[in-house]
Amino acid sequence: MHAGLVHSIILGLAWLIALIWLRHSLMALYGIRSMLDLTELDRRTLPPLPPDDSPHVTVLVPARDEAESIETTLCSLLAQTGLRLQIIAIDDRSTDGTGEKMDALSREAALSPHTFEVLHLRELPPGWLGKPHALAHGIDRAKAPWLLLTDGDVLFAPEALHLALRTAMREKADHFVLGPTLLSGSLGESAIVANLQILGHFVARLWKIGDPNAKDAFGVGGFGLMRREALAAIGGMERLRMEVVEDVSLGWLIKRELRGHSLMVLGPGLVRLHWVRGTLGIVRLLEKNGFAGMRYSVALMLAACLALLLHALVPLVALFAGPWGIAATILTYLGIALCIHANHKLNGHSPWLALFFAPCVLVFVFAFLRSTILTMTRGGVAWRGTLYPLAELKKHMVPFRMV
């Protein structure tokens, strides 16, 4: 190919990518600024909770082999103020002492204003993933009109659920997601989280989730608050029994199928989660979720990886394409930095982490391709000692598209 033509193609792609990121950054800056922040609300505008003695929220905490974190999570729930909770901790076939820690805590929970119970599950029936199965058992025992689905490694500030519930009531939400503050223990973790989150905006614009006319829908495993009747209306956890990304699928079903009111809000520090542990921890996390998020489509996965590689490599190659190439690269990284800045309330990360965009994207591509290859060679998704057949996963998946 003629050198001049290659140069033109590189410049054209570089400027296209630069314009994409600049447009995306402006949308994110304006959009996230428009989102509700629970820490800035005038509480006088929030409706009161029902005065009777029944629980306001049933909190479901499924956990398998979470002995390291489950006690801290449950203690933070027992310390919630301003409302009454029914807390159901579900030991899903744990072998590391998770169930024993739950039982020990249940004896100490008598001093709390909340009710607390532990379910021990020893078997997983065919046709179910572990987490949906555990949640289904907990939901069968729920007494409150609202359900909070969370995980065994999440920390809640004392007023988190009180503020979230009253805001969800005011906004007449059916599905209410509070974006967790993602904690990082190293520069590498911070770079991975910051750059993954801005790429996530191409999948679901968080500020558009509350717009009934927008296609954007989302869910977060750490904090999914919903009306019990809304979950029942989409078929309950039975509908999600083979969903690997059940949190995202649930959000999609309530908004797109039920036409319910979904909403995502901010609340720095109210819900905290150390999601990625180690710079390459995302590779292990995406082993289960990566191919599933692409709805097990090889073509879609390859297209997404190609797009990621172009965004990572073209701006760097353009540095050698003369002044116009350098300008396009600078504008691209300015857009990426502004997107990270827009996410400040979600993670507190510095815009300078944009400098790590390219290496982070290479890690993501590797993780996605690894997830695809492992799932196909194993014939399914292997997670925490259980292999879930790919044919069954495809058969029962919710037909949403993430890209």
TATATA-V982557 format. One record per residue. RES is the residue in three letters. PHI is phi in whole degrees, -180 to 180 (none if undefined). OMEGA is omega in degrees with one decimal (999 if undefined). D_LAST is the distance of its C-alpha to the last C-alpha in Angstrom with 2 decimals. Layout:
RES/PHI/OMEGA/D_LAST ; RES/PHI/OMEGA/D_LAST
This chain:
MET/none/-177.7/32.16 ; HIS/-60/-176.3/34.18 ; ALA/-59/179.6/33.83 ; GLY/-65/179.1/33.59 ; LEU/-68/177.3/30.65 ; VAL/-61/179.3/28.80 ; HIS/-60/-179.7/29.67 ; SER/-66/179.4/28.35 ; ILE/-63/-179.9/25.00 ; ILE/-62/179.3/24.61 ; LEU/-63/-180.0/25.68 ; GLY/-63/178.7/23.41 ; LEU/-65/-178.6/20.28 ; ALA/-62/-179.7/21.61 ; TRP/-73/175.1/22.17 ; LEU/-62/179.2/18.84 ; ILE/-65/178.5/17.19 ; ALA/-61/-179.7/19.91 ; LEU/-67/177.1/19.33 ; ILE/-60/-177.5/15.59 ; TRP/-71/177.9/16.62 ; LEU/-66/177.4/19.62 ; ARG/-63/-178.4/17.88 ; HIS/-63/-178.4/15.28 ; SER/-67/178.7/18.31 ; LEU/-65/176.9/20.31 ; MET/-63/-178.5/17.75 ; ALA/-67/-180.0/17.48 ; LEU/-60/-180.0/21.28 ; TYR/-72/-174.5/22.03 ; GLY/-66/-177.8/19.43 ; ILE/-69/176.3/20.26 ; ARG/-63/-178.7/23.91 ; SER/-84/-177.7/23.72 ; MET/-75/176.2/22.60 ; LEU/-63/174.6/25.45 ; ASP/-118/-175.7/27.13 ; LEU/-63/-179.4/29.29 ; THR/-78/-179.0/31.67 ; GLU/-113/-176.8/32.57 ; LEU/-73/168.1/33.15 ; ASP/-82/-173.0/36.61 ; ARG/-66/178.1/37.37 ; ARG/-69/179.2/39.92 ; THR/-88/-176.5/37.18 ; LEU/-91/-179.0/35.86 ; PRO/-70/177.0/37.34 ; PRO/-73/177.0/39.70 ; LEU/-85/177.8/38.93 ; PRO/-55/-173.9/40.95 ; PRO/-83/-176.7/44.40 ; ASP/-71/-174.0/45.01 ; ASP/-89/-179.1/45.02 ; SER/-76/-179.4/42.01 ; PRO/-68/177.9/38.88 ; HIS/-83/-176.8/36.29 ; VAL/-138/167.9/33.34 ; THR/-97/-179.2/32.98 ; VAL/-101/-178.5/31.19 ; LEU/-108/-176.2/29.83 ; VAL/-124/175.3/29.73 ; PRO/-76/-179.3/28.90 ; ALA/-151/171.9/29.79 ; ARG/-128/179.6/30.45 ; ASP/55/178.0/32.39 ; GLU/-117/-175.1/31.83 ; ALA/-60/-176.9/35.52 ; GLU/-69/-171.9/34.95 ; SER/-123/-169.0/33.12 ; ILE/-63/-178.6/33.72 ; GLU/-64/180.0/37.04 ; THR/-64/178.3/35.81 ; THR/-62/-177.0/32.91 ; LEU/-67/177.3/35.29 ; CYS/-64/179.1/37.95 ; SER/-68/175.3/35.62 ; LEU/-74/178.5/34.92 ; LEU/-66/-179.8/38.64 ; ALA/-90/-179.5/39.29 ; GLN/-65/-177.0/37.25 ; THR/-117/171.4/39.44 ; GLY/86/179.5/39.79 ; LEU/-158/179.0/38.64 ; ARG/-112/-177.4/39.32 ; LEU/-118/163.4/36.94 ; GLN/-107/-176.3/37.03 ; ILE/-99/178.3/35.57 ; ILE/-118/177.3/34.82 ; ALA/-94/-173.5/34.28 ; ILE/-118/177.8/33.21 ; ASP/-85/-174.4/34.30 ; ASP/-97/173.9/32.07 ; ARG/60/-177.4/34.30 ; SER/-71/178.5/34.80 ; THR/-124/-173.9/37.26 ; ASP/-114/-179.7/37.59 ; GLY/96/178.6/39.49 ; THR/-58/-179.2/36.66 ; GLY/-62/179.5/38.45 ; GLU/-65/177.6/41.77 ; LYS/-68/175.8/40.46 ; MET/-62/-179.1/39.13 ; ASP/-62/179.8/42.55 ; ALA/-62/-179.0/44.41 ; LEU/-71/-179.4/42.49 ; SER/-62/179.0/43.12 ; ARG/-75/179.3/46.83 ; GLU/-93/-173.6/46.41 ; ALA/-79/-177.5/44.19 ; ALA/-63/-178.9/47.25 ; LEU/-81/-178.2/47.83 ; SER/-84/174.8/44.41 ; PRO/-74/-177.4/44.09 ; HIS/-100/172.3/41.14 ; THR/-90/-173.6/41.36 ; PHE/-144/177.3/40.06 ; GLU/-143/-178.1/39.80 ; VAL/-122/173.1/38.60 ; LEU/-112/177.0/37.36 ; HIS/-111/177.6/37.73 ; LEU/-106/-176.3/35.72 ; ARG/-109/-177.2/37.17 ; GLU/-134/175.5/35.37 ; LEU/-117/-179.1/31.93 ; PRO/-71/177.1/32.24 ; PRO/-60/176.3/30.42 ; GLY/84/179.0/27.13 ; TRP/-134/163.5/26.10 ; LEU/-85/-174.6/24.22 ; GLY/-60/-174.9/26.41 ; LYS/-68/176.3/24.75 ; PRO/-58/179.1/24.14 ; HIS/-64/179.0/27.69 ; ALA/-64/179.4/29.17 ; LEU/-63/179.8/27.55 ; ALA/-60/178.3/28.85 ; HIS/-64/179.0/32.34 ; GLY/-67/-178.8/32.21 ; ILE/-63/177.8/31.05 ; ASP/-60/-178.1/34.02 ; ARG/-104/-175.8/36.30 ; ALA/-70/179.9/34.66 ; LYS/-115/-174.9/37.13 ; ALA/-90/177.7/35.33 ; PRO/-75/178.8/33.39 ; TRP/-117/177.2/30.53 ; LEU/-119/170.4/28.65 ; LEU/-117/175.8/27.17 ; LEU/-97/-177.3/25.06 ; THR/-142/-177.3/25.22 ; ASP/-122/-175.0/25.80 ; GLY/-87/179.8/28.96 ; ASP/-134/-176.5/28.33 ; VAL/-112/178.2/27.75 ; LEU/-112/-176.5/30.49 ; PHE/-113/170.8/31.23 ; ALA/-67/-173.4/33.50 ; PRO/-55/-176.9/36.39 ; GLU/-101/-172.6/35.26 ; ALA/-61/-174.9/31.51 ; LEU/-73/177.9/31.55 ; HIS/-61/179.8/34.26 ; LEU/-65/-177.7/32.38 ; ALA/-65/-177.2/29.07 ; LEU/-64/-177.9/30.82 ; ARG/-66/177.1/32.92 ; THR/-69/177.7/30.04 ; ALA/-61/177.4/27.98 ; MET/-66/179.9/31.15 ; ARG/-63/-177.3/31.67 ; GLU/-85/-179.2/28.19 ; LYS/55/-178.3/28.47 ; ALA/-83/171.2/25.20 ; ASP/-95/-179.1/24.30 ; HIS/-138/-169.6/21.69 ; PHE/-129/-177.5/22.33 ; VAL/-112/173.5/20.50 ; LEU/-101/-178.4/22.49 ; GLY/-63/-179.3/20.57 ; PRO/-72/171.4/22.65 ; THR/-79/-176.1/24.33 ; LEU/-86/-178.1/23.22 ; LEU/-88/178.0/26.37 ; SER/-134/-179.2/26.89 ; GLY/-108/-178.6/30.00 ; SER/-159/176.8/29.79 ; LEU/-62/-179.9/28.57 ; GLY/-63/177.8/26.24 ; GLU/-62/179.8/24.64 ; SER/-60/-179.4/24.35 ; ALA/-64/179.9/22.66 ; ILE/-62/-177.5/20.06 ; VAL/-64/-176.7/19.32 ; ALA/-61/-176.6/19.42 ; ASN/-77/175.6/17.07 ; LEU/-68/-179.6/14.50 ; GLN/-64/-178.8/14.60 ; ILE/-72/174.3/14.09 ; LEU/-69/178.1/10.98 ; GLY/-62/178.3/9.80 ; HIS/-64/176.9/10.43 ; PHE/-73/179.3/7.50 ; VAL/-87/-180.0/5.48 ; ALA/-147/176.6/8.62 ; ARG/-79/-172.3/11.65 ; LEU/-56/-177.5/14.43 ; TRP/-76/-179.8/16.95 ; LYS/-103/-176.6/15.28 ; ILE/-63/179.3/15.17 ; GLY/-80/-179.5/18.78 ; ASP/-89/-177.2/18.33 ; PRO/-65/-179.2/18.69 ; ASN/-92/179.5/17.58 ; ALA/-96/-179.0/14.17 ; LYS/-77/-171.8/11.07 ; ASP/-66/175.7/10.42 ; ALA/-145/-175.4/11.67 ; PHE/-160/174.9/12.38 ; GLY/-153/179.9/15.25 ; VAL/-129/-177.8/17.37 ; GLY/-61/-177.2/19.66 ; GLY/-78/-178.9/22.42 ; PHE/-156/175.4/22.92 ; GLY/-122/-180.0/21.89 ; LEU/-96/-177.1/24.72 ; MET/-151/172.6/24.93 ; ARG/-71/-178.9/27.62 ; ARG/-60/-179.2/28.95 ; GLU/-68/177.9/29.24 ; ALA/-69/177.5/25.53 ; LEU/-64/178.8/24.65 ; ALA/-63/-175.9/27.38 ; ALA/-68/178.2/26.11 ; ILE/-93/178.0/22.82 ; GLY/105/177.8/24.93 ; GLY/64/-179.5/25.32 ; MET/-70/174.3/24.38 ; GLU/-57/179.3/25.49 ; ARG/-67/-174.7/22.23 ; LEU/-111/-169.4/20.37 ; ARG/-64/178.8/23.00 ; MET/-122/180.0/20.85 ; GLU/-95/176.5/17.66 ; VAL/-70/178.3/17.05 ; VAL/-103/-173.5/14.62 ; GLU/-66/-179.4/16.92 ; ASP/-68/178.4/16.57 ; VAL/-68/179.8/12.91 ; SER/-62/179.5/13.76 ; LEU/-63/178.0/16.91 ; GLY/-61/179.3/15.46 ; TRP/-65/-177.4/13.22 ; LEU/-65/-177.6/16.38 ; ILE/-67/-178.0/18.71 ; LYS/-81/-169.9/16.92 ; ARG/-88/-178.1/15.41 ; GLU/-95/-179.5/18.03 ; LEU/-77/-173.2/21.05 ; ARG/63/177.4/20.48 ; GLY/-81/-178.9/21.78 ; HIS/-93/174.8/21.80 ; SER/-98/-178.4/19.34 ; LEU/-151/172.6/20.02 ; MET/-119/-177.5/19.24 ; VAL/-129/177.5/22.19 ; LEU/-105/177.1/23.58 ; GLY/-176/-174.6/26.78 ; PRO/-51/176.7/27.58 ; GLY/85/-178.0/29.56 ; LEU/-73/177.0/29.56 ; VAL/-131/-174.7/27.27 ; ARG/-120/-175.6/27.19 ; LEU/-150/173.2/25.42 ; HIS/-93/-168.4/25.88 ; TRP/-80/-179.6/22.52 ; VAL/-103/179.9/22.61 ; ARG/-113/-175.1/26.10 ; GLY/92/-176.8/26.93 ; THR/-57/-179.1/25.08 ; LEU/-98/178.5/23.77 ; GLY/-63/-179.8/23.31 ; ILE/-65/179.4/19.53 ; VAL/-63/178.4/19.94 ; ARG/-68/-179.8/21.66 ; LEU/-65/-178.3/19.27 ; LEU/-79/176.4/16.21 ; GLU/-57/179.4/18.48 ; LYS/-85/-168.7/17.92 ; ASN/-93/-170.5/14.44 ; GLY/-60/-178.6/12.52 ; PHE/-69/178.2/12.49 ; ALA/-63/179.2/12.49 ; GLY/-64/175.9/9.23 ; MET/-90/178.0/7.79 ; ARG/58/175.7/10.12 ; TYR/59/178.7/12.71 ; SER/-102/179.0/11.45 ; VAL/-65/-179.3/13.19 ; ALA/-62/179.4/11.92 ; LEU/-65/178.6/8.22 ; MET/-63/-179.4/9.68 ; LEU/-65/178.4/12.00 ; ALA/-65/179.4/9.82 ; ALA/-65/-179.8/7.94 ; CYS/-67/177.0/11.56 ; LEU/-63/179.1/13.05 ; ALA/-62/178.4/11.14 ; LEU/-62/-179.3/12.22 ; LEU/-64/177.7/15.65 ; LEU/-62/179.9/16.10 ; HIS/-66/-178.5/15.51 ; ALA/-82/-168.7/17.93 ; LEU/-97/-176.7/20.57 ; VAL/-59/179.1/20.98 ; PRO/-61/179.1/22.29 ; LEU/-73/176.9/24.72 ; VAL/-64/-178.0/25.97 ; ALA/-65/176.3/26.40 ; LEU/-60/-179.2/28.98 ; PHE/-102/-177.3/31.28 ; ALA/-106/176.1/30.75 ; GLY/90/-175.2/33.28 ; PRO/-57/-179.4/33.32 ; TRP/-68/176.4/30.46 ; GLY/-68/178.5/28.22 ; ILE/-63/179.6/29.42 ; ALA/-62/179.6/28.76 ; ALA/-64/179.7/25.12 ; THR/-65/179.0/24.68 ; ILE/-61/-179.9/26.46 ; LEU/-67/177.1/24.36 ; THR/-61/-177.4/21.10 ; TYR/-72/172.0/22.49 ; LEU/-64/178.3/23.88 ; GLY/-62/178.8/20.49 ; ILE/-63/179.0/19.16 ; ALA/-62/179.2/22.39 ; LEU/-66/176.3/22.13 ; CYS/-64/177.6/18.70 ; ILE/-64/177.2/20.36 ; HIS/-62/178.8/23.30 ; ALA/-61/-178.9/21.33 ; ASN/-87/-171.3/20.34 ; HIS/-55/-178.4/24.03 ; LYS/-71/178.8/24.62 ; LEU/-88/-175.7/22.05 ; ASN/-149/179.3/23.60 ; GLY/70/-174.0/26.42 ; HIS/-83/-179.1/25.34 ; SER/-80/175.3/26.83 ; PRO/-60/179.9/25.06 ; TRP/-65/176.9/26.93 ; LEU/-66/173.7/24.43 ; ALA/-59/-179.9/22.40 ; LEU/-63/-179.4/24.92 ; PHE/-97/-174.2/23.37 ; PHE/-57/-174.8/19.86 ; ALA/-61/179.0/20.28 ; PRO/-63/177.4/21.86 ; CYS/-64/179.3/19.38 ; VAL/-63/177.7/16.46 ; LEU/-62/175.7/18.65 ; VAL/-63/-179.8/19.09 ; PHE/-62/-179.9/15.38 ; VAL/-61/177.8/15.03 ; PHE/-59/-178.4/18.19 ; ALA/-64/179.5/17.12 ; PHE/-65/179.8/13.94 ; LEU/-66/176.9/16.11 ; ARG/-63/178.3/18.93 ; SER/-59/-179.5/17.08 ; THR/-65/-177.4/16.21 ; ILE/-65/-178.9/19.79 ; LEU/-64/-179.8/21.50 ; THR/-63/-177.5/19.84 ; MET/-74/-179.7/20.76 ; THR/-73/177.6/24.21 ; ARG/-81/-176.1/25.07 ; GLY/79/179.5/23.97 ; GLY/164/179.4/22.00 ; VAL/-96/176.2/21.00 ; ALA/-99/-177.9/24.09 ; TRP/-148/177.3/24.33 ; ARG/50/172.2/27.58 ; GLY/87/-179.4/29.83 ; THR/-125/175.6/28.18 ; LEU/-102/179.2/26.37 ; TYR/-103/-173.0/24.05 ; PRO/-60/-177.2/23.99 ; LEU/-63/-179.9/20.77 ; ALA/-61/178.9/22.06 ; GLU/-70/179.0/22.56 ; LEU/-63/178.9/19.19 ; LYS/-66/-176.5/17.53 ; LYS/-62/-172.8/20.20 ; HIS/-106/-175.7/19.71 ; MET/-71/174.0/15.99 ; VAL/-77/-172.0/14.48 ; PRO/-82/174.9/12.26 ; PHE/-94/176.6/9.26 ; ARG/-122/-178.1/5.59 ; MET/-86/178.3/3.79 ; VAL/-136/999/0.00
